[in-house]
């Protein structure tokens, strides 16, 4: 018994015809298990990073509840319906983005929120789902791999909202939205020649991007290149988070014992930099376990994509899963000093509701894709 | 058709599966990159980051030592440390300074004076150094702020010991005062030792004995958070407190000397010739040193700085006056010591002296002349012609060298900061500074203590004490002993002394008896201060403030007050067993005998006649040899 890992007991080869209880209510058991363990671990870390304030943990728990609820709700929607709605959701999202920009012009300053009276809402979050949905919808009209026209249309559908979001300015989200569109294209079989061509084009556009950046964004890039140049200014985050992670060593300082985080040296320790708290308190061992958990979720997502019924399902499932990975990679890369500081949270662990709701909605779609297969 | 479509669908599914697998490969690659980075940070660089993390949280905080107290000879407290609460702002930690101050003003009164001082100190501060906005908070104000302190990041109540001088103006010129360390002082001090200290001696004994009074800084190793809040103490090295200082100063005598001068401008220095201890050191007018401790307001400072009476000016050690006739006994001794004259030989005084072959008349203060006078008569009556002649015979070189042995023209080294050296002119000095040769006429003027010859009251007192001691010169000192707080015994501070050789030791007695006759003789210039209780040896002096022309005569009544002559008097008593030597200068006071003499007499009376009383009240602090 001890030799067989826990997933040996899981039902990996659930046939669409089999009708388990969870399956009947459109839940993918492995994905749900992975998400629950991850979120549970996240709450534990948050308790430590948030100065052992139970109120913080409770608020996060409420958000998690809402997000899981939304996930289960979306899982009930058949993918064919999602496909029909794709373009409509995209349209609504873009209109709201434009509205936010106009309000931002009037209010003078960064504007990301749309106040709908009852809830404040970030339209850019909606686009994280709408872009892969629309691109998947577009590319599934024709046989794969896509032809030039399809690629160009997909690029336009992606870049239009990306530019709007970048203007807010929100570099992190625009990066995630852009990657969502591109990753769907990749899953769709975009030819390697095109991929290389696009990479070269992106490289050529980099100086233009630099010119268009805000000062604080340039600062971040400069700081990334040389964090010691400004140890008390923009380099402070990176230096302190590396100290936190590095001083954690192999076994870590223990839960609730991280000096960097508890003595407030580590900025934004319960939001974007929570990964450093994990590194400090749980050490290399803890991080390997965490990354293993993420890997499990990502691989399950890719598996769902590979064996989905239709092209739309495959492209959407693959795109959403890979965006989840981009989240993870950008955040951990930033906190460990591999990438510049971009405001991307550690998915499902960082404190904050918006990205969590979007991510769980995405997992809801994955579950829908996995569980709504037509009986043979 | 259906076959084709099915084949297409299989192909598409294969394509997506392959892409998903490629993507999985990229995911593994990405995770691998992160793991590599973590291996680097958490394994290879672990030691390095552990040290950094410890450095982050462990801070070394200086703990300032308590400044030593200062006592007088009777054990009365002259400088103490008084606990005081102030409200301090660390400007670097405050986002909106004006708003914060406005909010604070709702909790406690913040006057214009407070704001002005804050602005001034703000400019002088170092980075992250807190600046006080309110001083001397009442307990109610401390409590009121404590309740609301969470609203004021960067604002703290700071408890510190504030130096206070209970005798205020009476001892201001002796003690000096302490004040906040300024930029220029920062350059000269040991920054480590002053890491936790805000105050430093700014003058007088406080500055001269700074090392002794300050002590050694202590350190605390504390754990702090990123905002610098101390969470706990890990290690503690307590500071070495500054040593308490016992002075020779006799506050009762200081009081008597101050009263003797009254509201006249001038200085009194009294020295115990037996040990060089400064018993009293008065410079009038004085000021309240307590004003300076927390930073004096510009208005108050200007009032002191620009007063025509110059209250900040320590006349006793910085006042450089022509010594006038008070140097005559020293010059007479020089005449004997160099073998230029003997004490019995007479000199004829017709009321003036002319150098051979020159028509210029150097006048005696008595226009009609003194007739033929010997050394005693010349000193007693202060005959100028006798000393013109003596100085002319000695020549400037011998005159300079002999007077220099009494300490003229050099700082005595008394432990009061800011002492000036006076000026004892010489041939070398004139060629160097004025780029002119020495003229014989100048030698004559030096002979009566005028011309470019300048001396400070402390120099005159020290020289007089040396005379009283038959040539045993002891450097004047205020500090008598120091004691580590709590230690059972005090440690006596060293003294510097040397003995002058005048060839024949009987010369001392000759001159001392001459000086006694100044007070006791029928024609003595200071006969009015003669005491029936003890014998006084003294010498009067008058220092010219401006030069009277050849054909004019000086008339005190018609001369504006500040242009009138300074009155000087030096004396010691009792003649047989000197216990006190005094130098007095009364600015624009006229004749030494009538103005400065009585001041000296009052001081000596207070010490010699009144001292019995003082000794009975002695509180037992160690004093005397």
Contacts between the chains, C-beta under 8 A, distances in Angstrom:
chain1	res1	chain2	res2	distance
A	143	B	8	5.7
A	143	B	12	6.5
A	144	B	12	4.6
A	144	B	15	5.6
A	144	B	16	7.1
A	145	B	15	6.4
A	183	B	23	7.7
A	186	B	19	6.4
A	186	B	23	7.0
A	187	B	16	6.0
A	187	B	19	4.9
A	187	B	20	6.7
A	187	B	23	6.9
A	188	B	16	7.5
A	188	B	19	7.6
A	189	B	15	4.5
A	189	B	16	7.1
A	189	B	19	5.9
A	240	B	56	7.8
A	242	B	41	6.1
A	242	B	49	6.8
A	243	B	49	5.1
A	243	B	52	4.7
A	243	B	53	5.2
A	243	B	56	6.6
A	244	B	53	7.3
A	245	B	38	6.9
A	245	B	41	5.0
A	245	B	42	6.3
A	245	B	49	7.5
A	246	B	41	4.3
A	246	B	42	6.0
A	246	B	45	5.1
A	246	B	46	5.9
A	246	B	48	6.8
A	246	B	49	2.7
A	246	B	50	7.4
A	246	B	52	7.6
A	246	B	53	7.8
A	247	B	46	7.1
A	247	B	49	4.4
A	247	B	50	4.7
A	247	B	52	7.1
A	247	B	53	3.7
A	248	B	42	5.9
A	249	B	42	5.5
A	249	B	43	7.4
A	249	B	46	4.5
A	249	B	50	7.2
A	250	B	42	6.4
A	250	B	43	6.5
A	250	B	46	7.6
A	259	B	53	6.0
A	259	B	54	8.0
A	259	B	56	7.4
A	259	B	57	5.0
A	260	B	53	5.8
A	260	B	56	6.8
A	262	B	225	8.0
A	263	B	56	7.3
A	263	B	57	5.1
A	263	B	223	7.3
A	263	B	224	7.2
A	263	B	225	4.1
A	263	B	226	6.2
A	263	B	231	7.2
A	264	B	225	4.6
A	264	B	226	4.0
A	264	B	227	6.3
A	265	B	56	5.2
A	265	B	57	7.3
A	265	B	225	7.5
A	265	B	226	4.4
A	279	B	38	7.1
A	279	B	41	7.6
A	279	B	42	6.9
A	283	B	42	6.5
A	284	B	38	5.9
A	284	B	39	7.3
A	284	B	42	4.5
A	284	B	43	6.8
A	287	B	38	5.8
A	287	B	42	7.9
A	288	B	35	7.1
A	291	B	31	5.5
A	291	B	34	6.9
A	291	B	35	7.0
A	294	B	31	7.7
A	295	B	27	7.1
A	295	B	28	7.8
A	295	B	31	6.3
A	298	B	24	7.8
A	298	B	27	5.5
A	299	B	24	6.4
A	299	B	27	7.8
A	302	B	20	4.6
A	302	B	21	7.9
A	302	B	23	6.2
A	302	B	24	5.4
A	302	B	27	7.8
A	303	B	20	7.8
A	305	B	16	6.7
A	305	B	20	5.3
A	306	B	13	7.9
A	306	B	16	6.4
A	306	B	17	4.4
A	306	B	20	4.5
A	306	B	21	7.7
A	307	B	17	7.9
A	311	B	12	5.9
A	311	B	16	7.5
A	314	B	13	7.4
A	314	B	16	4.4
A	315	B	16	7.4
A	318	B	16	6.8
A	318	B	19	7.1
A	318	B	20	5.7
A	318	B	23	6.8
A	321	B	23	8.0
A	322	B	23	5.7
A	322	B	27	7.7
A	325	B	27	5.2
A	325	B	30	6.8
A	328	B	30	8.0
A	329	B	30	4.6
A	329	B	31	7.9
A	329	B	34	7.1
A	332	B	34	4.8
A	333	B	33	7.7
A	333	B	34	6.6
A	333	B	37	7.9
A	336	B	34	6.5
A	336	B	37	4.6
A	336	B	38	6.4
A	336	B	41	6.4
A	337	B	37	7.4
A	337	B	41	8.0
A	338	B	33	6.8
A	338	B	34	7.2
A	338	B	37	5.3
